[in-house]
Amino acid sequence: MEPVAYRVSDFCRIYVISRASFYREVQAGRLHILKRGRRSLVERAEAERWFGSLRHCPAQRKEDGQQTVGERL
């Protein structure tokens, strides 16, 4: 059964982003959270909307041929 909302730690683990990146997305208005007491939650539908809105950057390679971070994601 899918959860209705994710805690910050669960969201970050599922979408493989840091807590700092999570809060940058919230601060920029690209991700909306709910507050329940001291706890921040992200509704599943909002998480899916946010993920779908991410731009897919073309893969770039460094001069040494290694993949860049965007290419590994």
C-alpha positions in Angstrom: 0.0 0.0 0.0 1.4 3.4 -1.0 1.6 6.1 1.6 -0.6 9.2 1.3 2.4 11.4 2.3 6.1 11.1 2.8 8.2 12.4 5.7 11.2 14.4 4.6 13.6 11.6 5.3 11.5 9.1 3.3 11.1 11.6 0.4 14.9 12.2 0.3 15.6 8.5 0.3 13.1 7.7 -2.4 14.1 10.5 -4.7 17.8 10.4 -3.8 18.3 14.0 -2.8 19.9 15.5 0.2 17.9 17.3 2.9 19.5 20.6 1.9 18.3 20.0 -1.7 14.9 19.2 -0.4 14.6 22.4 1.5 16.1 24.4 -1.4 13.2 23.1 -3.6 10.7 24.0 -0.9 12.2 27.5 -0.5 12.2 28.0 -4.3 8.5 27.1 -4.4 9.0 24.1 -6.6 7.9 21.6 -3.9 5.0 22.1 -1.5 4.9 20.7 2.0 2.3 20.2 4.7 3.1 20.9 8.3 1.6 18.6 11.0 2.9 20.0 14.2 6.7 20.1 13.8 6.7 17.4 11.1 6.9 18.3 7.4 5.1 16.1 4.9 5.0 15.8 1.2 1.8 14.4 -0.3 2.4 11.5 -2.7 0.7 13.4 -5.6 2.9 16.4 -5.0 6.0 14.3 -4.9 5.0 12.7 -8.3 4.2 16.2 -9.7 7.6 17.5 -8.6 9.5 14.6 -10.0 7.7 14.8 -13.3 8.5 18.5 -13.6 12.3 17.9 -13.4 14.1 18.7 -16.6 16.1 16.0 -18.2 19.5 17.4 -18.9 21.4 16.0 -21.8 24.3 13.8 -20.7 27.7 15.5 -20.6 31.1 13.9 -20.3 34.1 15.3 -18.6 37.4 15.5 -20.6 38.6 12.3 -19.0 35.4 10.4 -20.3 33.8 9.9 -16.9 30.1 10.5 -16.5 28.8 13.7 -14.9 26.4 13.6 -12.0 23.4 14.4 -14.3 24.3 11.5 -16.5 24.3 9.0 -13.6 20.8 10.1 -12.4 
